Amino acid sequence: MSENMFSLEYEDSLDIAWCPGCGNFGILNLLKKTLEEVDELTPENFVLVSGIGQAAKIPHYFKTNYFNGLHGRALPAATAIKATRPDLTVVAESGDGDMYGEGGNHFLHTIRRNVNITNIVHDNMIYGLTKGQASPTTRQGQKTPVQVNGVILKPFNPIAVAMAAGATFVARASITDIKTTTEVIKKAIAHDGYALIDVFQPCVTFNKVNTFKWFKDNTYKLPEDYDPSNREEALKLAFKEDKFPLGVIYQSNERKSFESQLNIYKDNKEPLYKRKRDMKKLEDFINSKK
């Protein structure tokens, strides 16, 4: 039995549905360890939300509250959970196909709302669950079982798009750099507003191009004196493709979070489910609209 409070008691005998060597194992273990180190965070006041895909299976291997939804629909569910239970820490996680492809519209509007959630995207640059066709982040020219002559589309740039849409916390991490990824997750959870972490991780079965070595060779850690509040410099970094920077690329506190601006919490911060219902008041309100 693991001593980590987020680990399932029968974890050692659990059949995890990933290929041996999959980068998801590293993210699962790292996330459990990191959450354990966040002050006052427990399985009871934490929620994991995911969509569909290999990365979206992660909540199944946690001892905590979770919502496993439809393909591309993790962010609306996470928004609803945070709006109704602002006292909870909410993390929405899924793969690059789920979040940026099927969930692309929700990705944009969750950023616009600035919901106080952490959005961890497992970016392996391929659709792993459906056996290797190009995802939104697959590199141009890469051949797949579907794109047999090579991908003709320019890859989606989540960092640049998030910043353009007004995200208040934008970061990139890689499972090849455990220390930086741990630091970034802690900062994202502490941030008051929407926080994106695009996490590089290899698909060892269906992506033979973007391997552990490829991610290690094509990334670098941002220097200690880098200033993430400088939006202009952050945008320049967002468009770098020769080597990808790891760390918090942009962070700002200039926008209030979505739930903090909801009128229902203006004078009372207590979650709705804890409040007493005044049925007479409700009846009078309904009758007034007839």
C-alpha positions in Angstrom: 0.0 0.0 0.0 1.3 3.4 -0.9 1.7 6.1 1.8 0.7 8.8 -0.6 -2.8 9.9 0.3 -3.8 10.3 -3.3 -2.9 6.7 -4.1 -5.4 3.8 -4.3 -4.9 1.1 -1.6 -5.0 -1.6 -4.3 -2.7 0.3 -6.6 0.1 -2.3 -6.8 -2.4 -4.9 -8.3 -4.1 -2.4 -10.5 -4.0 -3.1 -14.3 -3.2 0.3 -15.8 -4.3 0.6 -19.4 -1.2 2.2 -20.9 1.7 0.7 -22.9 4.9 -0.1 -21.0 7.1 3.0 -21.1 4.3 5.4 -21.8 4.9 9.0 -20.6 1.6 8.9 -18.8 3.1 6.8 -16.0 5.6 9.6 -15.3 2.9 12.2 -15.2 0.6 10.1 -13.0 3.4 9.4 -10.4 4.7 13.0 -10.5 1.2 14.5 -10.1 0.4 12.3 -7.1 3.7 13.3 -5.5 3.3 17.0 -6.2 -0.3 17.1 -4.9 0.9 15.5 -1.7 3.3 18.5 -1.2 0.6 21.2 -1.7 -0.4 22.6 1.7 -3.9 21.8 2.9 -4.7 19.8 -0.2 -6.5 16.5 0.4 -8.5 14.0 -1.7 -11.6 15.4 -0.1 -11.1 19.0 -1.3 -9.6 18.2 -4.7 -11.3 17.2 -8.0 -9.8 15.8 -11.2 -11.7 16.2 -14.4 -10.9 14.6 -17.7 -12.4 13.8 -21.1 -11.6 10.7 -23.2 -8.3 9.3 -24.3 -5.3 7.6 -22.8 -4.3 10.7 -20.8 -7.9 11.0 -19.6 -7.7 7.7 -17.8 -5.5 9.3 -15.1 -8.4 10.0 -12.7 -9.1 6.3 -12.6 -5.8 5.8 -10.8 -6.3 8.4 -8.1 -8.0 8.3 -4.7 -9.9 11.5 -4.9 -13.1 13.1 -6.4 -13.2 12.9 -10.2 -15.4 13.5 -13.2 -14.6 11.5 -16.4 -16.6 13.0 -19.1 -17.1 13.1 -22.9 -14.5 13.6 -25.6 -13.3 17.2 -25.5 -15.7 18.2 -22.7 -13.5 18.2 -19.7 -13.3 22.0 -19.4 -17.1 22.8 -19.2 -17.4 20.2 -16.5 -14.5 21.7 -14.6 -15.9 25.2 -15.0 -19.3 24.0 -13.6 -17.6 22.3 -10.6 -15.6 25.3 -9.8 -18.5 27.7 -10.2 -20.7 25.7 -7.8 -17.9 24.7 -5.4 -15.3 27.5 -5.4 -13.9 26.0 -2.2 -12.5 23.0 -4.2 -9.2 22.8 -6.0 -10.0 21.7 -9.6 -7.5 20.2 -12.1 -8.7 19.4 -15.7 -6.4 17.0 -17.5 -6.5 15.2 -20.8 -4.4 14.7 -24.0 -3.6 17.2 -26.8 -6.3 15.7 -29.0 -9.0 15.9 -26.4 -8.2 19.4 -25.2 -7.0 21.1 -28.3 -8.9 19.1 -31.0 -12.4 18.0 -29.8 -12.2 20.5 -27.0 -10.7 23.5 -28.8 -13.8 25.7 -28.5 -14.1 25.0 -24.8 -10.3 25.7 -24.5 -10.8 29.2 -25.8 -13.8 30.1 -23.8 -12.5 28.7 -20.5 -9.5 31.0 -21.0 -11.8 34.0 -21.7 -13.7 33.3 -18.5 -10.5 32.9 -16.5 -11.9 30.1 -14.4 -9.7 29.3 -11.4 -8.6 25.8 -12.5 -5.4 24.2 -13.5 -5.5 22.7 -17.1 -2.8 20.0 -17.6 -2.5 18.8 -21.2 -0.5 15.6 -22.0 1.1 16.6 -25.3 2.5 13.6 -27.1 1.8 15.0 -30.6 -0.3 12.1 -31.7 -3.7 10.4 -31.1 -2.6 7.4 -29.0 -6.0 5.9 -28.1 -7.1 5.7 -31.7 -3.8 4.3 -32.9 -1.6 7.0 -34.3 -3.3 9.5 -36.6 -2.1 13.1 -36.4 -3.3 15.2 -33.5 -3.5 19.0 -33.5 0.1 19.3 -32.3 1.7 16.7 -34.6 4.7 18.2 -36.5 4.3 19.1 -40.1 5.6 16.5 -42.5 5.3 13.6 -40.0 3.9 10.4 -41.6 1.1 8.5 -39.8 -1.1 5.5 -40.6 -3.7 8.1 -41.8 -1.5 10.9 -43.1 0.6 8.5 -45.2 2.2 11.3 -47.2 2.9 13.4 -44.2 0.9 15.9 -42.2 0.3 19.0 -44.3 -1.1 21.2 -41.5 0.9 23.5 -39.3 0.7 22.3 -35.7 -1.6 24.0 -33.2 0.4 26.3 -30.9 -1.4 26.1 -27.5 1.0 28.5 -25.8 0.6 31.3 -28.3 -3.2 30.7 -28.6 -3.7 30.8 -24.8 -1.8 34.0 -24.5 -3.7 35.6 -27.4 -7.0 34.6 -25.7 -6.0 36.2 -22.5 -4.7 33.4 -20.3 -3.3 34.6 -17.0 -0.9 31.6 -16.5 0.8 29.8 -19.4 3.5 27.2 -18.9 5.2 24.3 -20.7 6.7 21.3 -19.0 8.1 17.9 -20.0 8.2 14.5 -18.3 11.9 14.5 -19.1 12.4 17.3 -16.6 10.7 16.2 -13.4 11.9 19.1 -11.2 10.7 21.8 -13.5 7.3 20.1 -14.1 6.8 19.7 -10.3 7.6 23.4 -9.8 5.2 24.5 -12.6 2.3 22.4 -11.3 2.6 23.9 -7.8 2.7 27.4 -9.2 -0.3 26.7 -11.4 -2.4 25.4 -8.5 -1.5 28.5 -6.4 -2.4 30.8 -9.3 -5.8 32.6 -8.9 -7.2 32.1 -12.4 -7.0 29.8 -15.4 -3.6 28.1 -15.6 -2.4 26.1 -18.7 0.4 23.6 -18.5 1.3 21.9 -21.8 3.2 18.8 -20.8 5.4 17.0 -23.3 5.3 13.2 -22.9 6.1 10.5 -25.5 3.8 7.9 -26.9 6.1 5.0 -27.2 3.9 2.9 -29.4 2.4 5.2 -32.1 4.9 8.1 -32.2 8.4 7.0 -33.1 9.5 10.6 -33.9 8.8 12.5 -30.7 10.6 10.1 -28.3 12.0 10.7 -24.8 15.2 11.6 -26.4 13.6 14.0 -28.9 11.8 15.9 -26.1 15.0 16.0 -24.0 17.0 17.3 -27.0 14.5 19.8 -28.1 13.7 21.6 -24.8 15.5 23.8 -22.4 14.7 25.2 -19.0 14.0 29.0 -18.8 16.8 30.8 -16.9 16.3 31.8 -13.3 16.2 35.5 -14.1 13.4 35.1 -16.7 10.5 37.5 -16.0 7.1 35.8 -16.8 5.2 39.0 -16.3 6.7 40.5 -19.5 4.0 39.7 -22.1 6.0 40.8 -25.1 8.9 38.5 -24.3 6.5 35.7 -23.4 4.9 35.9 -26.8 8.3 35.7 -28.5 9.0 32.5 -26.6 5.5 31.1 -27.5 6.5 31.1 -31.1 9.9 29.4 -30.6 10.1 26.1 -32.4 13.8 25.3 -32.7 13.9 24.5 -29.0 10.9 24.7 -26.7 11.3 26.5 -23.3 10.2 24.8 -20.1 8.8 26.7 -17.2 6.2 29.4 -16.5 6.2 31.4 -19.8 3.6 34.0 -18.8 1.8 34.9 -15.5 -0.4 37.9 -14.7 -2.8 38.8 -11.9 -4.5 41.6 -13.8 -7.8 39.7 -14.3 -10.2 38.5 -11.7 -11.2 34.8 -11.8 -14.6 33.8 -13.2 -16.2 32.5 -10.1 -15.1 35.5 -8.0 -17.2 37.7 -10.2 -20.4 35.7 -10.0 -23.1 37.7 -8.3 -24.2 34.7 -6.2 -20.9 35.0 -4.2 -20.8 38.8 -3.9 -22.0 38.9 -0.3 -21.8 35.3 0.6 -18.8 33.0 -0.2 -20.5 29.9 1.0 -21.2 27.2 -1.7 -24.8 27.0 -2.8 -25.3 23.5 -1.5 -24.6 24.6 2.0 -27.1 27.5 2.0 -30.6 27.2 3.5 -33.4 27.3 0.9 -36.1 29.8 1.5 -39.0 28.1 -0.3 -41.4 31.0 0.4 -39.0 33.4 -1.3 -38.6 31.0 -4.2 -42.3 30.7 -4.6 -42.8 34.4 -4.5 -40.1 34.8 -7.2 -41.7 32.2 -9.5 -45.2 33.8 -9.0 -43.8 37.2 -9.8 -42.8 36.0 -13.3 -46.2 34.6 -14.2 
